Amino acid sequence: MKEKGSSFSGSIGFVLAAAGSAVGVGNIWRFPYLCAKDGGGLFLLVYLVLVLTFGFVLLTTDVAIGRKTKKNALRAFEALNPKWKFLGKLTFLVPTLIMTYYSVIGGWIAKYFVTYIISDRKDAATDGYFTAFITSDIAPIVFMLVFLALTAWIVYRGVEKGIEKFSKIIMPGLILLILIIAIFSLTLTHTDADGTVRAGMEGLAFYVKPDFSGLTVKRFLEILLDAMSQLFFSLSVSMGIMITYGSYVKNEVNLNKATNQIEIFDTGVAFLAGMMIIPAVFVFLGTDGMASGPSLIFISLPKVFDAMGVLGQPVAIAFFLMMGFAALTSCVSVMETLVANCMELYHKPRKKMCGAVGIYSLITAVVICLGYNKLYFELKLPNGSVGQLLDVMDYISNSFLMPFISLLTSILIGWVIGPNWIIGEVERNGEHFKRAGLYRFMIRYVVPIVMLILFLVSTGFADLIF
Protein backbone atom coordinates (compact mmCIF):
# COMPACT_ATOMS: atom_id res chain seq x y z
CA MET A 1 0.00 0.00 0.00
CA LYS A 2 1.44 3.34 -1.05
CA GLU A 3 0.22 6.76 -0.09
CA LYS A 4 0.41 9.73 -2.42
CA GLY A 5 3.92 11.14 -2.31
CA SER A 6 5.37 8.13 -0.50
CA SER A 7 8.58 8.06 -2.51
CA PHE A 8 12.01 9.62 -2.26
CA SER A 9 12.28 12.84 -4.23
CA GLY A 10 15.59 11.82 -5.78
CA SER A 11 18.73 9.71 -5.52
CA ILE A 12 20.34 11.96 -2.89
CA GLY A 13 17.25 11.79 -0.70
CA PHE A 14 17.27 7.99 -0.87
CA VAL A 15 21.00 7.72 -0.17
CA LEU A 16 20.82 10.06 2.83
CA ALA A 17 17.72 8.41 4.27
CA ALA A 18 19.05 4.88 3.74
CA ALA A 19 22.50 5.79 5.05
CA GLY A 20 20.83 7.57 7.94
CA SER A 21 19.20 4.32 9.03
CA ALA A 22 22.64 2.71 8.91
CA VAL A 23 24.54 5.40 10.73
CA GLY A 24 22.66 4.95 13.97
CA VAL A 25 23.50 2.95 17.03
CA GLY A 26 24.88 0.21 14.80
CA ASN A 27 27.87 2.28 13.69
CA ILE A 28 28.41 4.70 16.57
CA TRP A 29 27.78 2.36 19.47
CA ARG A 30 28.03 -1.23 18.26
CA PHE A 31 30.94 -0.97 15.82
CA PRO A 32 33.54 0.47 18.26
CA TYR A 33 32.86 -2.01 21.07
CA LEU A 34 32.88 -5.01 18.73
CA CYS A 35 36.08 -3.74 17.14
CA ALA A 36 37.69 -3.25 20.55
CA LYS A 37 36.51 -6.67 21.78
CA ASP A 38 37.80 -8.47 18.70
CA GLY A 39 41.31 -7.08 18.58
CA GLY A 40 40.97 -3.79 16.76
CA GLY A 41 42.70 -4.05 13.42
CA LEU A 42 41.77 -7.69 12.81
CA PHE A 43 38.05 -6.97 13.19
CA LEU A 44 38.39 -3.88 11.01
CA LEU A 45 40.09 -5.88 8.25
CA VAL A 46 37.43 -8.62 8.32
CA TYR A 47 34.66 -6.04 8.31
CA LEU A 48 36.06 -4.15 5.32
CA VAL A 49 36.36 -7.40 3.32
CA LEU A 50 32.76 -8.26 4.19
CA VAL A 51 31.52 -4.82 3.09
CA LEU A 52 33.18 -5.20 -0.32
CA THR A 53 31.73 -8.68 -0.84
CA PHE A 54 28.70 -9.59 1.26
CA GLY A 55 27.75 -5.98 1.94
CA PHE A 56 27.15 -4.95 -1.65
CA VAL A 57 25.42 -8.28 -2.46
CA LEU A 58 22.92 -8.09 0.41
CA LEU A 59 22.30 -4.36 0.00
CA THR A 60 21.81 -4.61 -3.77
CA THR A 61 19.47 -7.57 -3.33
CA ASP A 62 17.24 -5.88 -0.75
CA VAL A 63 16.94 -2.54 -2.57
CA ALA A 64 16.36 -4.19 -5.96
CA ILE A 65 13.65 -6.47 -4.55
CA GLY A 66 11.91 -3.44 -3.04
CA ARG A 67 12.01 -1.31 -6.20
CA LYS A 68 11.11 -4.14 -8.58
CA THR A 69 8.10 -5.36 -6.60
CA LYS A 70 7.10 -1.91 -5.24
CA LYS A 71 6.09 -3.80 -2.10
CA ASN A 72 7.33 -3.84 1.47
CA ALA A 73 9.20 -6.81 2.91
CA LEU A 74 6.09 -8.61 4.14
CA ARG A 75 4.64 -8.84 0.60
CA ALA A 76 7.75 -8.61 -1.59
CA PHE A 77 8.87 -12.23 -1.21
CA GLU A 78 5.34 -13.46 -1.95
CA ALA A 79 5.45 -11.43 -5.17
CA LEU A 80 8.73 -13.13 -6.10
CA ASN A 81 7.43 -16.64 -5.44
CA PRO A 82 4.22 -17.48 -3.53
CA LYS A 83 5.91 -20.53 -1.97
CA TRP A 84 8.41 -18.20 -0.31
CA LYS A 85 5.79 -16.02 1.38
CA PHE A 86 7.04 -17.27 4.76
CA LEU A 87 10.36 -15.45 4.22
CA GLY A 88 8.54 -12.13 4.25
CA LYS A 89 7.04 -13.03 7.61
CA LEU A 90 10.46 -13.98 8.99
CA THR A 91 11.89 -10.67 7.76
CA PHE A 92 9.00 -8.81 9.40
CA LEU A 93 9.95 -10.38 12.74
CA VAL A 94 13.35 -8.68 12.78
CA PRO A 95 12.24 -5.02 13.03
CA THR A 96 9.39 -6.18 15.28
CA LEU A 97 11.96 -7.50 17.77
CA ILE A 98 14.44 -4.65 17.29
CA MET A 99 11.76 -2.05 17.95
CA THR A 100 11.25 -3.50 21.45
CA TYR A 101 14.63 -2.19 22.61
CA TYR A 102 15.86 0.47 20.19
CA SER A 103 13.92 3.24 21.94
CA VAL A 104 15.24 1.99 25.28
CA ILE A 105 18.84 2.52 24.15
CA GLY A 106 17.77 5.87 22.70
CA GLY A 107 16.44 6.76 26.15
CA TRP A 108 19.79 5.91 27.72
CA ILE A 109 21.51 8.27 25.32
CA ALA A 110 18.98 11.02 26.06
CA LYS A 111 19.61 10.55 29.79
CA TYR A 112 23.36 11.06 29.41
CA PHE A 113 22.85 14.11 27.20
CA VAL A 114 20.61 15.69 29.85
CA THR A 115 23.06 14.73 32.60
CA TYR A 116 25.92 16.56 30.93
CA ILE A 117 23.68 19.58 30.29
CA ILE A 118 22.49 20.03 33.88
CA SER A 119 25.56 18.82 35.80
CA ASP A 120 29.31 18.62 35.42
CA ARG A 121 31.21 15.75 33.84
CA LYS A 122 31.90 13.96 37.13
CA ASP A 123 28.37 12.66 37.81
CA ALA A 124 28.22 10.33 34.82
CA ALA A 125 31.80 9.12 35.45
CA THR A 126 31.09 7.79 38.95
CA ASP A 127 31.12 4.02 39.46
CA GLY A 128 27.66 2.53 39.34
CA TYR A 129 26.00 5.53 37.66
CA PHE A 130 24.88 3.62 34.57
CA THR A 131 23.74 0.57 36.55
CA ALA A 132 21.82 2.73 39.01
CA PHE A 133 20.03 4.44 36.12
CA ILE A 134 18.97 1.38 34.09
CA THR A 135 17.86 -0.51 37.23
CA SER A 136 15.70 2.34 38.54
CA ASP A 137 11.93 2.00 38.20
CA ILE A 138 10.89 5.28 36.56
CA ALA A 139 13.78 7.20 34.94
CA PRO A 140 14.54 4.75 32.05
CA ILE A 141 10.85 4.66 31.11
CA VAL A 142 10.56 8.47 31.11
CA PHE A 143 13.56 8.99 28.82
CA MET A 144 12.42 6.13 26.58
CA LEU A 145 9.02 7.80 26.24
CA VAL A 146 10.58 11.08 25.09
CA PHE A 147 12.75 9.34 22.52
CA LEU A 148 9.92 7.13 21.25
CA ALA A 149 7.53 10.09 20.92
CA LEU A 150 10.02 11.96 18.72
CA THR A 151 10.55 8.84 16.59
CA ALA A 152 6.82 8.34 16.11
CA TRP A 153 6.33 12.00 15.15
CA ILE A 154 8.92 11.78 12.36
CA VAL A 155 7.44 8.52 11.00
CA TYR A 156 3.93 9.98 11.30
CA ARG A 157 4.90 12.73 8.86
CA GLY A 158 5.87 10.16 6.23
CA VAL A 159 8.83 9.66 3.90
CA GLU A 160 9.28 13.02 2.18
CA LYS A 161 8.00 15.27 4.98
CA GLY A 162 9.50 13.25 7.78
CA ILE A 163 12.30 10.78 7.10
CA GLU A 164 13.87 12.30 3.98
CA LYS A 165 13.73 15.89 5.26
CA PHE A 166 15.08 14.86 8.67
CA SER A 167 17.97 12.93 7.05
CA LYS A 168 18.91 15.81 4.75
CA ILE A 169 19.16 18.18 7.71
CA ILE A 170 20.81 15.92 10.25
CA MET A 171 23.24 13.69 8.32
CA PRO A 172 25.73 16.33 7.08
CA GLY A 173 26.04 17.84 10.56
CA LEU A 174 26.35 14.40 12.11
CA ILE A 175 29.26 13.43 9.86
CA LEU A 176 31.04 16.71 10.55
CA LEU A 177 30.70 16.22 14.30
CA ILE A 178 32.04 12.66 14.11
CA LEU A 179 35.02 13.87 12.09
CA ILE A 180 35.84 16.67 14.55
CA ILE A 181 35.74 14.39 17.60
CA ALA A 182 37.69 11.67 15.74
CA ILE A 183 40.51 14.09 14.93
CA PHE A 184 40.45 15.42 18.49
CA SER A 185 40.81 11.87 19.88
CA LEU A 186 44.09 11.46 18.02
CA THR A 187 45.59 14.49 19.81
CA LEU A 188 44.93 13.15 23.32
CA THR A 189 47.67 12.04 25.71
CA HIS A 190 47.52 10.73 29.28
CA THR A 191 50.07 9.83 31.96
CA ASP A 192 49.20 7.13 34.52
CA ALA A 193 50.22 7.30 38.17
CA ASP A 194 53.12 4.93 37.40
CA GLY A 195 54.41 7.28 34.70
CA THR A 196 53.11 5.31 31.71
CA VAL A 197 52.27 7.66 28.84
CA ARG A 198 49.71 6.77 26.21
CA ALA A 199 48.86 8.80 23.11
CA GLY A 200 45.97 8.86 20.71
CA MET A 201 48.15 7.77 17.81
CA GLU A 202 49.03 4.57 19.72
CA GLY A 203 45.32 3.92 20.08
CA LEU A 204 44.95 4.48 16.34
CA ALA A 205 47.64 1.84 15.72
CA PHE A 206 45.68 -0.64 17.86
CA TYR A 207 42.60 0.23 15.83
CA VAL A 208 44.02 -0.21 12.33
CA LYS A 209 46.85 -2.77 12.74
CA PRO A 210 45.67 -6.42 12.59
CA ASP A 211 47.10 -8.83 15.17
CA PHE A 212 47.01 -12.46 14.01
CA SER A 213 48.86 -13.93 17.00
CA GLY A 214 47.02 -16.78 18.71
CA LEU A 215 44.27 -16.81 16.08
CA THR A 216 42.38 -20.12 15.89
CA VAL A 217 39.63 -21.29 13.54
CA LYS A 218 37.03 -21.00 16.30
CA ARG A 219 38.19 -17.50 17.25
CA PHE A 220 38.16 -16.40 13.60
CA LEU A 221 34.59 -17.63 13.19
CA GLU A 222 33.57 -15.67 16.30
CA ILE A 223 35.13 -12.52 14.84
CA LEU A 224 33.50 -13.26 11.49
CA LEU A 225 30.08 -13.59 13.17
CA ASP A 226 30.57 -10.32 15.06
CA ALA A 227 31.66 -8.54 11.87
CA MET A 228 28.74 -9.96 9.90
CA SER A 229 26.24 -9.03 12.63
CA GLN A 230 27.68 -5.53 12.51
CA LEU A 231 27.24 -5.54 8.73
CA PHE A 232 23.56 -6.44 9.10
CA PHE A 233 23.03 -3.50 11.43
CA SER A 234 25.26 -1.05 9.57
CA LEU A 235 23.68 -1.58 6.15
CA SER A 236 20.21 -2.36 7.57
CA VAL A 237 20.00 -5.51 5.44
CA SER A 238 18.13 -8.77 6.10
CA MET A 239 15.64 -6.93 8.29
CA GLY A 240 13.26 -5.51 5.69
CA ILE A 241 14.37 -1.90 6.04
CA MET A 242 16.15 -1.64 2.70
CA ILE A 243 13.39 -3.56 0.93
CA THR A 244 10.92 -1.02 2.30
CA TYR A 245 13.12 1.91 1.30
CA GLY A 246 13.71 0.28 -2.09
CA SER A 247 9.95 0.22 -2.69
CA TYR A 248 9.98 4.03 -2.37
CA VAL A 249 12.81 4.52 -4.89
CA LYS A 250 11.75 5.92 -8.26
CA ASN A 251 12.52 3.85 -11.36
CA GLU A 252 14.78 6.49 -12.89
CA VAL A 253 17.24 6.40 -9.95
CA ASN A 254 20.60 4.77 -10.75
CA LEU A 255 20.39 1.90 -8.29
CA ASN A 256 23.98 0.76 -8.73
CA LYS A 257 25.34 4.24 -8.04
CA ALA A 258 23.02 4.76 -5.07
CA THR A 259 23.94 1.48 -3.35
CA ASN A 260 27.64 2.18 -3.93
CA GLN A 261 27.23 5.56 -2.25
CA ILE A 262 25.48 3.97 0.73
CA GLU A 263 28.32 1.44 1.07
CA ILE A 264 30.97 4.19 1.02
CA PHE A 265 29.00 6.50 3.29
CA ASP A 266 28.24 3.80 5.85
CA THR A 267 31.74 2.31 5.93
CA GLY A 268 33.29 5.76 6.24
CA VAL A 269 31.11 6.60 9.23
CA ALA A 270 31.85 3.25 10.87
CA PHE A 271 35.59 3.82 10.44
CA LEU A 272 35.38 7.35 11.85
CA ALA A 273 33.26 6.15 14.78
CA GLY A 274 35.96 3.66 15.68
CA MET A 275 38.66 6.31 15.27
CA MET A 276 36.63 8.64 17.49
CA ILE A 277 36.13 6.22 20.38
CA ILE A 278 38.89 3.57 20.44
CA PRO A 279 41.96 5.88 20.58
CA ALA A 280 40.31 7.96 23.35
CA VAL A 281 39.47 4.90 25.45
CA PHE A 282 42.99 3.53 24.89
CA VAL A 283 44.58 6.81 26.01
CA PHE A 284 42.76 7.10 29.31
CA LEU A 285 41.93 3.47 30.15
CA GLY A 286 44.55 1.43 28.28
CA THR A 287 43.90 -2.02 26.85
CA ASP A 288 41.77 -2.87 29.90
CA GLY A 289 39.25 -0.29 28.74
CA MET A 290 38.85 -2.18 25.49
CA ALA A 291 37.19 -5.04 27.39
CA SER A 292 34.25 -2.91 28.47
CA GLY A 293 31.99 -4.46 25.83
CA PRO A 294 28.59 -2.82 25.23
CA SER A 295 29.21 -0.51 28.18
CA LEU A 296 32.05 1.20 26.29
CA ILE A 297 29.83 4.22 25.60
CA PHE A 298 27.97 4.48 28.90
CA ILE A 299 30.66 3.46 31.41
CA SER A 300 34.11 3.84 29.89
CA LEU A 301 33.64 7.01 27.82
CA PRO A 302 32.27 9.14 30.71
CA LYS A 303 35.54 8.41 32.50
CA VAL A 304 37.36 9.55 29.37
CA PHE A 305 35.36 12.80 29.32
CA ASP A 306 36.12 13.32 33.00
CA ALA A 307 39.83 12.86 32.35
CA MET A 308 39.72 15.55 29.65
CA GLY A 309 39.32 18.28 32.25
CA VAL A 310 37.41 21.43 31.33
CA LEU A 311 36.94 20.20 27.76
CA GLY A 312 35.20 17.05 28.95
CA GLN A 313 31.73 18.48 29.45
CA PRO A 314 31.32 20.27 26.08
CA VAL A 315 32.81 17.27 24.24
CA ALA A 316 30.43 14.94 26.09
CA ILE A 317 27.44 17.14 25.26
CA ALA A 318 28.39 17.17 21.58
CA PHE A 319 29.02 13.41 21.61
CA PHE A 320 25.71 12.39 23.16
CA LEU A 321 23.84 14.89 21.01
CA MET A 322 25.39 13.18 18.00
CA MET A 323 24.59 9.76 19.45
CA GLY A 324 21.00 10.86 19.95
CA PHE A 325 20.64 11.91 16.31
CA ALA A 326 22.27 8.69 15.17
CA ALA A 327 19.99 6.52 17.31
CA LEU A 328 16.98 8.49 16.13
CA THR A 329 17.70 7.87 12.44
CA SER A 330 17.97 4.14 13.10
CA CYS A 331 14.85 3.95 15.24
CA VAL A 332 12.90 5.96 12.65
CA SER A 333 13.89 3.47 9.94
CA VAL A 334 12.85 0.47 12.03
CA MET A 335 9.48 2.01 12.90
CA GLU A 336 8.92 3.12 9.30
CA THR A 337 9.42 -0.48 8.16
CA LEU A 338 6.82 -1.73 10.66
CA VAL A 339 4.35 1.02 9.76
CA ALA A 340 4.77 0.49 6.00
CA ASN A 341 4.29 -3.27 6.33
CA CYS A 342 1.22 -2.84 8.52
CA MET A 343 -0.27 -0.34 6.06
CA GLU A 344 0.01 -2.92 3.32
CA LEU A 345 -1.15 -5.78 5.52
CA TYR A 346 -4.22 -4.13 7.07
CA HIS A 347 -4.97 -1.53 4.37
CA LYS A 348 -5.12 1.28 6.91
CA PRO A 349 -3.72 4.83 6.56
CA ARG A 350 -0.32 5.83 7.91
CA LYS A 351 -1.76 7.75 10.86
CA LYS A 352 -3.64 4.76 12.26
CA MET A 353 -0.79 2.32 11.72
CA CYS A 354 1.71 4.74 13.23
CA GLY A 355 -0.47 4.90 16.31
CA ALA A 356 -0.80 1.12 16.53
CA VAL A 357 2.95 0.53 16.07
CA GLY A 358 3.65 3.30 18.57
CA ILE A 359 1.48 1.61 21.21
CA TYR A 360 3.18 -1.75 20.56
CA SER A 361 6.60 -0.10 20.79
CA LEU A 362 5.67 1.63 24.04
CA ILE A 363 4.39 -1.51 25.75
CA THR A 364 7.31 -3.70 24.71
CA ALA A 365 9.88 -1.01 25.53
CA VAL A 366 8.45 -0.68 29.04
CA VAL A 367 8.85 -4.46 29.44
CA ILE A 368 12.49 -4.20 28.28
CA CYS A 369 13.10 -1.42 30.83
CA LEU A 370 11.62 -3.63 33.56
CA GLY A 371 14.02 -6.35 32.46
CA TYR A 372 16.70 -4.57 34.48
CA ASN A 373 14.70 -4.49 37.71
CA LYS A 374 11.27 -6.12 38.21
CA LEU A 375 11.71 -8.69 35.42
CA TYR A 376 15.47 -9.23 35.78
CA PHE A 377 16.89 -12.63 34.87
CA GLU A 378 20.06 -14.09 33.39
CA LEU A 379 19.89 -16.58 30.54
CA LYS A 380 22.74 -18.45 28.89
CA LEU A 381 22.37 -18.06 25.13
CA PRO A 382 23.29 -20.71 22.53
CA ASN A 383 26.33 -18.69 21.45
CA GLY A 384 27.78 -18.99 24.97
CA SER A 385 27.02 -15.48 26.22
CA VAL A 386 24.78 -14.65 29.17
CA GLY A 387 22.11 -12.02 28.68
CA GLN A 388 19.09 -10.23 30.09
CA LEU A 389 15.82 -9.49 28.32
CA LEU A 390 17.29 -6.87 25.97
CA ASP A 391 20.19 -9.17 25.12
CA VAL A 392 17.79 -12.02 24.32
CA MET A 393 15.84 -9.82 21.87
CA ASP A 394 19.09 -8.68 20.28
CA TYR A 395 20.38 -12.25 19.99
CA ILE A 396 17.19 -13.58 18.37
CA SER A 397 17.00 -10.73 15.85
CA ASN A 398 20.67 -10.20 15.07
CA SER A 399 22.54 -13.46 15.63
CA PHE A 400 19.76 -15.92 14.82
CA LEU A 401 17.22 -14.47 12.38
CA MET A 402 19.44 -12.25 10.22
CA PRO A 403 21.95 -14.95 9.15
CA PHE A 404 19.04 -17.34 8.58
CA ILE A 405 17.14 -14.78 6.48
CA SER A 406 20.28 -14.03 4.44
CA LEU A 407 20.79 -17.75 3.87
CA LEU A 408 17.23 -18.24 2.61
CA THR A 409 17.29 -15.05 0.51
CA SER A 410 20.50 -16.12 -1.22
CA ILE A 411 18.93 -19.49 -2.04
CA LEU A 412 15.78 -17.83 -3.38
CA ILE A 413 17.63 -15.29 -5.55
CA GLY A 414 20.59 -17.48 -6.47
CA TRP A 415 18.80 -20.72 -7.32
CA VAL A 416 15.03 -20.15 -7.60
CA ILE A 417 14.53 -16.70 -9.15
CA GLY A 418 18.02 -16.38 -10.63
CA PRO A 419 20.63 -13.60 -10.19
CA ASN A 420 19.70 -12.04 -13.55
CA TRP A 421 16.42 -10.90 -12.01
CA ILE A 422 18.32 -8.58 -9.64
CA ILE A 423 20.92 -7.60 -12.23
CA GLY A 424 18.17 -6.67 -14.66
CA GLU A 425 16.61 -4.34 -12.09
CA VAL A 426 19.97 -2.69 -11.36
CA GLU A 427 20.47 -2.13 -15.10
CA ARG A 428 16.83 -1.07 -15.69
CA ASN A 429 17.77 2.27 -17.27
CA GLY A 430 20.72 0.98 -19.27
CA GLU A 431 23.29 1.41 -16.48
CA HIS A 432 26.27 -0.95 -16.42
CA PHE A 433 26.53 -3.15 -13.33
CA LYS A 434 30.30 -3.56 -13.11
CA ARG A 435 30.18 -6.14 -10.32
CA ALA A 436 27.48 -8.30 -11.95
CA GLY A 437 29.84 -11.28 -12.26
CA LEU A 438 30.88 -11.04 -8.63
CA TYR A 439 27.23 -10.69 -7.64
CA ARG A 440 26.26 -13.91 -9.47
CA PHE A 441 29.08 -15.88 -7.88
CA MET A 442 28.51 -14.51 -4.37
CA ILE A 443 24.72 -14.90 -4.27
CA ARG A 444 24.82 -18.48 -5.58
CA TYR A 445 27.86 -20.01 -3.93
CA VAL A 446 29.53 -17.89 -1.25
CA VAL A 447 26.67 -16.26 0.65
CA PRO A 448 24.70 -19.50 1.28
CA ILE A 449 27.75 -21.39 2.57
CA VAL A 450 29.05 -18.61 4.81
CA MET A 451 25.60 -17.78 6.19
CA LEU A 452 25.03 -21.43 7.03
CA ILE A 453 28.35 -21.54 8.90
CA LEU A 454 27.53 -18.32 10.79
CA PHE A 455 24.07 -19.63 11.64
CA LEU A 456 25.69 -22.74 13.12
CA VAL A 457 28.12 -20.58 15.09
CA SER A 458 25.34 -18.36 16.47
CA THR A 459 23.23 -21.34 17.52
CA GLY A 460 26.15 -23.13 19.17
CA PHE A 461 26.15 -26.13 16.80
CA ALA A 462 29.55 -25.12 15.42
CA ASP A 463 31.10 -26.08 18.78
CA LEU A 464 30.44 -29.68 17.85
CA ILE A 465 32.53 -29.27 14.72
CA PHE A 466 35.36 -26.87 15.68
C-alpha positions, 0 to 999 in steps of 0.5 A, spaced: 500 500 500 502 506 497 500 513 499 500 519 495 507 522 495 510 516 499 517 516 494 524 519 495 524 525 491 531 523 488 537 519 488 540 523 494 534 523 498 534 515 498 541 515 499 541 520 505 535 516 508 538 509 507 544 511 510 541 515 515 538 508 518 545 505 517 549 510 521 545 509 527 546 505 534 549 500 529 555 504 527 556 509 533 555 504 538 556 497 536 561 498 531 567 500 536 565 495 542 565 489 537 572 492 534 575 493 541 573 486 543 575 483 537 582 485 537 581 492 533 585 491 526 583 484 525 576 486 526 576 492 522 580 488 516 574 482 516 569 487 516 572 491 510 572 485 506 565 483 508 563 490 506 566 489 499 563 482 498 557 480 502 555 488 503 554 490 496 550 483 495 545 483 500 544 491 499 543 490 492 538 484 493 534 488 498 533 494 494 532 491 488 527 487 490 523 493 493 524 497 487 522 491 482 516 489 486 514 496 489 512 492 495 514 492 502 518 486 505 512 482 508 509 482 501 515 482 496 517 475 497 510 473 496 510 477 489 517 473 487 514 466 489 508 465 492 511 458 496 516 463 499 511 467 502 514 465 509 520 469 508 517 475 508 514 473 515 520 472 517 523 478 515 518 482 518 519 479 525 526 482 525 524 489 526 518 487 530 523 484 535 528 490 534 523 495 535 522 493 542 529 495 545 531 500 540 527 506 543 530 503 550 537 505 548 535 511 545 532 513 552 539 511 555 543 516 550 537 522 552 539 521 559 546 522 558 545 528 554 541 531 559 546 529 565 551 533 561 547 539 560 544 540 567 551 537 571 558 537 570 562 531 567 563 527 574 556 525 575 556 520 569 563 518 570 562 515 577 562 508 578 555 505 578 551 511 575 549 507 569 547 501 573 543 505 578 540 508 572 537 502 568 535 498 574 531 504 577 523 504 576 521 510 573 527 514 569 529 509 564 521 509 562 521 516 562 527 517 557 524 512 553 518 515 552 521 522 550 525 518 545 519 514 542 515 520 541 520 523 537 521 517 533 513 516 532 512 523 530 517 523 524 514 517 522 507 519 522 509 525 517 511 520 512 517 519 507 518 526 504 515 530 509 519 526 515 524 521 514 527 524 507 527 531 510 530 529 517 535 525 514 537 531 509 538 536 515 541 531 520 546 527 516 551 532 514 552 535 521 552 528 524 558 526 519 562 533 521 561 532 528 564 525 528 570 527 524 571 533 529 571 528 535 575 523 531 581 528 529 580 530 536 581 523 539 588 522 536 591 528 539 589 526 546 595 524 551 595 521 558 600 519 563 598 514 569 600 514 576 606 509 574 608 514 569 606 510 563 604 515 557 599 513 552 597 517 546 591 517 541 596 515 535 598 509 539 590 507 540 589 508 532 595 503 531 591 498 535 585 500 531 588 499 524 593 494 525 591 487 525 594 482 530 594 475 528 597 472 533 594 466 537 588 466 532 584 459 531 579 457 527 574 458 532 576 464 534 576 467 527 569 464 526 567 468 532 570 474 529 566 473 522 560 472 526 561 479 530 563 482 523 557 480 519 552 481 525 555 488 525 554 488 517 547 487 518 546 493 522 550 497 519 547 496 512 540 495 515 540 488 510 536 482 512 531 486 516 526 488 511 528 496 512 532 496 505 526 492 501 521 497 504 526 503 502 527 500 495 519 500 494 519 508 495 525 509 490 523 511 483 525 507 477 529 512 474 534 512 480 541 509 478 540 503 483 547 501 482 550 508 483 546 509 489 547 502 493 555 504 492 554 511 495 550 507 501 556 502 502 561 508 502 557 512 506 556 507 511 563 504 511 566 511 512 562 513 518 563 506 521 571 507 520 570 514 523 566 512 529 571 507 531 577 512 530 573 517 534 572 512 540 577 507 540 583 511 541 580 515 546 578 509 550 585 507 549 589 513 552 585 514 558 583 506 560 589 502 556 587 495 553 583 494 559 578 499 557 577 495 550 574 489 554 568 494 556 563 491 551 557 494 550 558 498 556 564 502 552 559 508 551 555 508 557 561 506 562 568 507 559 567 514 555 564 518 561 571 516 564 574 519 558 570 525 558 572 526 566 579 525 564 579 531 559 578 536 564 574 542 562 573 540 555 570 534 557 563 536 558 562 540 552 565 534 548 560 529 552 554 534 550 556 534 543 558 526 543 551 524 546 547 529 542 550 526 536 549 519 538 541 521 539 541 523 532 544 517 530 539 513 534 533 516 532 535 515 524 535 508 526 529 507 530 525 511 525 527 506 519 525 500 524 518 504 525 517 506 518 518 499 516 513 496 521 508 502 519 509 500 512 508 493 512 502 494 517 499 499 512 500 494 506 497 488 511 491 491 514 490 496 508 489 502 513 492 509 513 499 511 515 496 515 521 492 509 524 498 504 523 503 509 526 499 509 532 498 502 533 505 501 532 507 506 537 502 503 542 506 496 541 513 499 541 511 503 548 508 496 551 514 492 549 519 497 551 516 498 558 517 491 558 524 491 556 526 497 561 523 492 567 528 487 564 533 490 568 529 491 575 522 487 576 523 482 570 530 481 571 533 474 569 540 471 566 539 466 561 545 463 557 544 463 550 546 458 545 552 462 542 555 462 549 554 469 552 549 470 558 544 475 557 538 479 560 531 481 556 534 486 551 540 481 550 535 475 548 531 480 543 538 482 540 540 475 539 534 472 536 534 478 531 541 479 530 545 473 531 539 468 529 534 471 524 538 475 520 543 470 518 538 465 517 534 470 512 540 471 508 541 464 507 534 463 505 534 469 501 541 467 497 537 461 495 531 464 493 535 469 488 541 465 487 537 458 485 530 459 484 529 466 481 536 467 478 541 472 479 539 475 472 532 478 475 536 482 480 541 484 475 536 486 470 533 491 475 539 494 477 540 495 469 533 497 468 535 504 465 541 501 461 546 502 467 552 498 467 553 493 473 560 492 473 560 487 479 554 483 476 559 477 475 561 477 482 554 478 484 552 472 481 558 468 484 557 470 491 549 470 491 549 463 488 555 459 492 559 464 497 553 467 501 549 461 502 555 457 505 558 462 509 551 464 512 550 457 514 556 456 517 555 463 521 548 460 523 551 454 526 556 458 530 550 463 532 546 457 535 552 453 538 552 447 533 559 449 530 562 447 537 560 440 535 565 441 529 570 446 531 
